[in-house]
Amino acid sequence: MKPLTNWAGNITFRAARVHHPASVAEVQALVAGHRRVGVLGTGHSFNTGADTTGRLLRLDRLPPLTEVDTVRRTVRVSAGTTFAELGPRLHAHNSALPNLGSLPHISVAGACATATHGSGNANPVIAAGVRSLDLVTAGGDLITLDRTSADFAGAVVSLGALGVVTALTLDLVPAFDVQQYVYTDVPWQTLADGYEGIAASAYSVSVFTDWREHSHIWVKHRMGTEAPDLSWTGGVLADEPVHPVAGHCPANCTPQLALPGPGHLRLPHFRAEFVPSTGDELQSEYFVRREHTGRALEALRTLRHTMAPVLHVSEIRTVAADECWLSPAWQRHATALHFTWARDPGAVAPVIARIEEALAPLDARPHWGKVFSTPPRTLAATYGRMEDFCALRTRLDPLGKFANEFTDRHLPNA
């Protein structure tokens, strides 16, 4: 059989066997019957967080579940559902998720487990919108945790270390339309000096940069609010679609040029029917306190020549604070600094080390699903509930059924 890899191809999973359970009962039996179990979503993480030497479960064949409650504004959804599948179903009920990540290709459970996010000063990680989740624990038992549960804030972003999430209930908002447009060639100094105003200008804002002289601002304006005018930045309003990475086909991107459309078709950067980003890459991302954005930009700018040989593009976004124990935006409004690299781990690793060194004074937290080398002790020091999470992990999985080298390194049992 062809080895199973993640989307980027930089990780080959070591599972003894891959299972596609067709029911929650089958998930329970597989978990109860094996010593080591892991769960893999759509494989869009870039590290070994989903790896296992035992049985690997993929939840894409669980019965489809999209139960929309238009009165309570919630949706109960099966874990393996992708955002590309969920968006149209919600829209049919005049409902939507408040925000989405860059890729609609990823699964709901995987996005929540790794604190995946979109952009916007008022928009937290997707996991912050989870109201409840169904979890198969190490003994094969199915439990439900919700916002009234003492452990809930520790279970939403869990990296799969607590069990197998089979369904989630998320908050919804009324459906809304978005216009997307791009300002190109924004001078670096304007970006550095005016980032706070740029980030606050629209519902969702992303800046793409190579850390040199010019950057692009992607504006996602929520219809019904005042449209921002960012001509003051010196950028040029694009009159044709653009791709975040120079030289790549903009047809892969969601519609631009201020063409209105439902949020689920505008908030992601990429269309579900096309390969997102470059398709041949590694990614890293670091969250710093929003008030430290200027210092972070200045520190990273000094590394532009170091990054240049292996960098496709960087994205700068803002993320609102939340209460999920392992969220990189836990209890602090954050700016997320994202890097899309060439798929050359040997060449990228020393560059990542330089970035982490530059951001260390700012207590940067890496994205759990990306490539990073932050020492576990350093990482743990930035999370006030890390010990609580490790204790929860020990209680729910005392024998380490869902453990792997990644979780044992970064989330040691209490």
N, C-alpha and C positions, 0 to 999 in steps of 0.2 A: 504494500500500500504506500501511496505517496505520503511522506511525512506531513503532519499537520503543523502549519505555521500561523503566526499572527498575520494581520493584514499587510504589514510592512515587510514581512519576510525575514526580519532580524531575529525572531524567536522561533525555535522549533520545540514544540511541546513533547514532553517525555512520557505522556500517559500510556499505561499498559493497554488501555482500550478507551474508545470514545463512544458514549451512549447518547441517544436522542430520545429521552423518555416521552411518551405520548400522553401521560397523565400525571397528576400530582402524586397519586398512589404509587406509580412506578418510580417517581423520584424518591419517595420515602423508602421504598424497598431497596433501591440502589444504595442509598446512603446508609441504611441500617446494615446492609449486607457486605460492606467493604471497609477495609482498614483506612484507606486514603481516598479522598474524593476532592475534586476541584470542579469549578464551574467556569465555562468560557462563554462569553456573550458573542459579539460579532468580531472579536479579535482586533479591536482598534487600539488597544494599549500597546506600549512599546517596551515593556519589561516583562519579567517572569511572574508578575503578581497572580496570574491565573494558572500557572504551571502546577503539575502534580505528577508524582510517580505512580499514582493509583489510577482510579477511574475518573475520566473527564466527562462532565455532563454538559450538553448543549440543549438549551430549552426552547429552541426554535420550532419544535413540533408539539409543544403543549397546546391544548385546545385554545383557539383564539378567544380572547376575553376583552371586551370593551364595554363596560357597563357605565353609561353616563347618567348622572343624577343632576338634572338641570335645576332642581330646587336647591340642593346643597352645594351645587357647583363643584362636583367631584367626578372623577373617573376611576373605576377599578379596571386594571389592565394586567394581562399576563406578562410575566417577566421578560420573555423573549421578544415581545413586540418591539418593532423599530419605530422611531419617530416618524419616518416616512409613511409607515402604515397607520400610525395613530392620528397624525394631523388631519387627514381628510375625514376620518371617522368623527373626530370632535367637531370639525367644521360643519358637518351635516346636522349637528345638534346646536349650531350657533355658539359653539364653545371653543376654547383654545387653552393651551398652556401659556403661562405668562411670558416665558422666554425659552429659547432653544439654543443648543450648541451649534458649532460650525457645520457639523455633519448630520444629516438626517438618517444616515445609514446605521447608526448605532442603536443598541437595544436600550430600553427604558431602565431595566435593572442594572445593566452594566454602567450606564451613565450615572445613575444614583450612587452605586457602590464606589465609584472613583471620584465623586464630586465634580463631574463634568459641568461646564457652565457656558453661558453665552456672554453678552456684554450689556452694560448699562449701569449707571450709578445706583439705581434703585432695584436692580435685578440680582438676586442671589443665585447660588448654584441650584441646579435642577432639583437636587435632593432636598432642598429646603421646603419644597412644595409637597413632599410626601406626607400623607396623613396617617397611613398605616401600611404595614407590610406583612405578608405571610412568609414564614421562615421554617424550613425543614432543618431541625437541629441534628446533632451528631447521632442520636439514638434513633433517628427516623421519625421523630415526633413533629407534628405540624403545629406551630404556635402563631398567634397574631399579636403584633405589637402596634400600638398606636400612640398618639400624642399624650395620652394619659398614663402610659407605661413608663416606669422609672428608667428603663434601659433604652427607650426609644431613640433618644438623640445619639446614642452610641451605636445603634444598629443600622441607621440609614446609610451612612458612609462607612462601610465595613470591609471593603476589599475582598469580600467573599470569605473572610476569616471566621465568621460566626455560623455559617450554614448556607443553605440554598434558598434564596428568595424566589418564590414561585409566582407571586402577584403583589401589586402595589396599588394603593389608592392615592391619587394626587389631586391637589387643588386645581380648579379651573377658573378662568375668567371669561366674560363674553367675548366672542370672536371679534377680531379687529383687523384692519387693513394696514399695510405698511408700504411706504415708498422707499426705495433704495437708490442712492446715487453716490458718486465718488468724486472727491476732489483729488486731483493728481498734482505732483510736483510741489508739495508743501515744503518750504525751506525748513531745514533742521532746527534752526534757532527759534523759529516761530513755534514749531512743535514743542520744543523744550520749554520755552517761556510761557506758552499758552495752552498747555495740555489740559489743565483743569477746566478751562472754558470749552475746549473741544469735546472733552468727555461728557460734559454736562449739557451739550447742545441738543441731543436727541435721545429717543428712547433707548437706542442701542448704537454704539459707536465703536468702530475698530480702526486702529491705525496700523498700516503695514509699512515696514521700513527695513532698510538694509544697514541702518545706523550711520549712513554717510550723509550726503547733502540734501536729499529730497525724500519725502514720504507721501503716502496716499492715505486719505481719510475716507473710510466707508461709513456712510450715514444711513441709518435705518430709522426713518421718521414715521412715528405712529400717526395715522390719519386721524383728524379731529383735534389735533394739537397744532400749535403754531410751528410752521416749518422753519428750520434754522437756516441762516445764511452764513456760510463759513468763508465767504470771499475775503474776509479780513485776514485770513491765514496766508494769503498770497497764492493759494492753490488754484488750479484750473478745473472748473467743472467739466468732467468727462462727457464727451458727446458720442461716445461709443463704449460698449461694455469692455471691462478690463478684468484680468485675472490677478489674484494677489501675487503670484509668482511670474515675473517677467518671462515672456516667451511661451507661456502656456495658453491653451485655448479658452477664451472667456465663455464659450458655449457651455462649459461645465459648471458655470456659476449661476446662482439664482438671478432673476431679472433685475436689471438696474435701470438707469435713465429715468428714475422717478415714476416708473410704471406701477400703479397701485396693484396690490394683490394681498391675499390672506397672509397673516403672519407666519403660518407654517411653511409658506413658499417664499418668504423673504428673509426671515431672521437667520436661517442657516446661510452660510456662504455658498454652499454647493448643492447642485441638484442630485436627487437620489438616484436618478437613472444614469449618472456618469461617475467616473472615478473622481474622488475628491482630491484636493490639494495637488501634489505632484504624482502620488501613487508609488513613489520610490524614494523613501525618506525615513528619517528618524525625527522625533520631536522631544523637546524639553519645555518646561514651563515653570515659572517661579512667581509666587505671590508675595508682595510686600505691602505694608500698610500704605493706604492711599496718601497719607501725608508725607510719605517718604518717596513718592514718585519722582520728584525732581532729582533727588540724590541718586536714585536707581538709574534714571536715564543718563545722568552725567557719568556714573561709573561704567555703564555699559558702552557708552559712546567711546570711551578710551580704548575699548577692546575691538573696535570696528575692523581694524586690519587683521587682528587675530581670528575673528569670526569669518571674514570674507571668503576664504578658500572653501569653506564647508557649509556656508549658510545659503539657503534658498531665500528665506524671508523671515522677518519677525513680525509678530502681531502684539499690539498693546491694547488691553481692554480693562475696564473697571468691573468689579464684582461687589455686590452688597454683602454685608456681614450676615452670618447665620449662627445657629446654635448646634450644628452637627459636630460632634466631638472631633472627628478626623477631617473635617473640611478645611482646606487651606485658607478659607475666609472665616474660620471660626472666630467669632466675637471681634472681628475687625474688618472694616471696609477696606477693600484691597484693590491694588492694580496688578493685573496678571501680565507677565512678560513672557511671551511665547516664542519659541525658536523652531523653525522647520529646517532640518539639516539634510545634507546629502547622506545617503545610506552607506556610511563608511565609519563603523564604530571606532576603529582604531584612531582615525583622524579626528573624530568628534570628541572623544573622551577627554583629551587634554584641554580642549576649548571649554567644555562643560566645567571642568575643574577650575579654570580661570574665572568663569562667570560666577560660580558658587563662592569663590574666594572674594570676588568683588562685592557680592550681595550679602555676604555673611554678617557684616555690621548692621544690616537692616532686618535681621531675623527672617530671611526669606524662607518660605515654605514651598517645596516642590509639589507639582501635580503628581498624584499617586500613580497615574497611568502612563507617565512619560519616563524618559531616560534621565536619571540623576545619580549623583554619587555622594550626596550629603550624608555624613556619618550619622548613624542612628541616635547617638547621644545628643548630637547637635539638633537633630530633627525633633526629638522628644522634648527638648527644652522649650520649643516654641509652642507646644500644645499643652494647655493646662489640664486637659482631661485624658492625656495619654495613659497614665497609670490606671485610670478608671476603665478605659477601653480594654487594656490588657487583662484587668481583673474580670471584666465581662467575658472576654474571650476564654479565659481559663474556666469560668463557670459553665459556659455553654458548650465548650469543646475541650474538656479536660485532657483527653488523650491526643489532641492535635490531629483529628481526622481531616480537617480542612487546612492544615498547615502545609507550608512549603518553605523553601529556603528564603524567599522574599519576605514572607510574613514573619518567619522566625527571626530574621535579621532586624526588621523594622518595628515589629509589634511583639516583643518577647512576652511569653506568658508570665503572669504575676506569680 
